[in-house]
Amino acid sequence: MDVMGESVTISHLVNEQNIVLIKDSESKYLLLPVQENAPEGKVNIVVNNELQLGQNINVRLAREKVDYYVPLDLSAYQGKTISIDVTGMPSSSLCWKEIKLSDTFDSSNRETYRPVYHHTPMYGWMNDPNGMFYKDGVYHLYFQYNPYGSMWGNMTWGHSTSTDLTHWTYEGTAIVPDAWGAIFSGSCVVDKDNTAGFGKGAVVAFYTSAKSTPWGDIQSQSMAYSLDNGKTFIKYEHNPILTSTERDFRDPKVFWYAPGKHWVMMLAVGQEMQIYSSGNLKEWKKESSFGAMQGAHGGVWECPDLVEVAVEGSKEKKWVLICNLNPGGPFGGSAAQYFVGSFDGKKFVNESPTQTKWLDWGKDNYATVTWSNAPAGRCIALGWMSNWQYANNVPTTQYRSANTLARDLTLYRAGGELYLKSKPSPEIKKARAEEKKISTFEVKGNYEVASLLADNKGAYEIEMTIENKGTSKIDFSLMNEKGEKVAMYYDVVRKQFVMDRSASGIVGFSRDFPAVTVAPVRNTDQIHLRLFIDRSSVEAFGEEGEYVMTNLVFPAEPYNRMVFSSDKGSYIVKSMNVYRLQ
């Protein structure tokens, strides 16, 4: 057949093998039609009888209908005759009629629920944030990425950059699968002193190479380096740099330990974290492990981080070990816990071994890690805003998943214990485009704010201070004209903040999605609360981040009303400011 004036021939072979022959192609892309509920086919590019991609890519090619297209980049083969080997696809499939060559790929947003001021992939699937580093005024965010569909698979590092932690530019794929496997989670460091020999100031990435075989999954640690500030990477010629007989052996977080003048690597291994040291980033020595009888163990431990965090009101700093686990979160599915203690460069000691501490009390903050080489004095964290219980099924198709707001971490002391405070990074205030001040009002029974913003597009912040005047329940709901709502309240007796999204909009795509989440609070007499709503998410920050709750929502239209009520006594909303964010 002939597509857009270029010669394309499709040959169907036995056992669902197919060959797409493209002669002297000048097009940049082959657009692959995707049907999300179809089985996966396997695709590779063949030039001169050699496979060109590091691994076969798995694509849910359309059999009966086309949900969307994904681009297969052919730019490296322009002017050549190439073959696309496709296996696992019947000759009767619709994809053979819909596949097409193109010089462009339409990535303009087609999603009602795409956030405005949160990072999302331009298209395709995203999960864990990876390799985050700051250099020369730019925040680099890599992420687990599937460029060939909006469901998990084909793990690659996507790349985005920002100068304000709020508005992001997609930079393409940075590290792609190879002979050692798919590219799973990891981290980056700036090698300021050229300890690895790649060059002073080189950006060095560490990631898990994950290979699936007929005998089981294999995970090892690999390395790549960049000499152009993270835009492109060169894989280390002697990968993998660290191997193990463990099945779950992944997610390297590397950082410089100044007192010992060596590098440290944290690895998630089953239900423990292993700690390694190195002087040159290439050769690693195991120093210790952490995890037995510590914290929650409802699932596999993943995505570790170990950072030194300032204690508010003092000159003291403590080490915080962030441990993400799946499942085993406080409200089901994936979540992030943390431990506070000491670290001597080789061993971490938890100072509260009998207590489990959660980083976020919602359903949708996972794989949280921090930026390497962050501006002086700051510890900045970012999470994946979803949950493995339903991430593949949320009601979007062009893309799936966003990141949380960036959060500055500090420690505060309460009741003799140290806890993490996750405060929205101050850069978010620069996104405020319009402010609406609502006059002080008392809630005794019911009170309604009928319109939060004129022409509300669903991306805004609400900041409130509340003074309790004797009520036992401080109740308020975000609502829209369809009757959908996110109900929230403070239980004064139990000292809890509660969010209920069971009537928030579309909830039926997973039995685990309708949920009520609960956070402990210290003070219900004087309350300060910031709510960040961004089309498909609500993030609540109480008392400047002493408690945080992140939950996805999928309303039919933006919530633009707020209804307040009290139980018996009353409370005063002393200030309420609504900010349009863009």
Secondary structure, 3 states (H helix, E strand, C coil): CEECCEEEEEEECCCCEEEEEECCCCCCEEEEEECCCCCCEEEEEEECCEECCCCCEEECECCCCCCEEEEEECHHHCCCCEEEEEECCCCCCCHHHHCEEECCCCCCCCCCCCCCCCCCCCCEEEEEEEEEEEECCEEEEEEEEECCCCCCCCCEEEEEEECCCCCCEEEEEEECCECCEEEEEEEEEEECCCCCCCCCCEEEEEEEEEEEECCEEEEEEEEEEECCCCCCCEECCCCCCECCCCCCEEEEEEEEEHHHCEEEEEEEECCEEEEEEECCCCCCEEEEEECCCCCCCCCEEEEEEEEEEEECCCCCEEEEEEEEEECCCCCCCCEEEEEEEEECCCCEEECCCCCCEECCCCCCCEEEEECECCCCCCCEEEEEECCCCCHHHCCCCCEECEECCCEEEEEEEECCEEEEEEEECHHHHHHEEEEEEECCEEECCEEEECCCCCCCCCEEEEEEEEEEEEEEEEEEEEECCCCCEEEEEEECCCCEEEEECCCCCCCCCCCCCCCEEEEECCCCCEEEEEEEEECCEEEEEEHHHCEEEEEECCCCCCCCEEEEEEEEEEEEEEEEEEEEEC
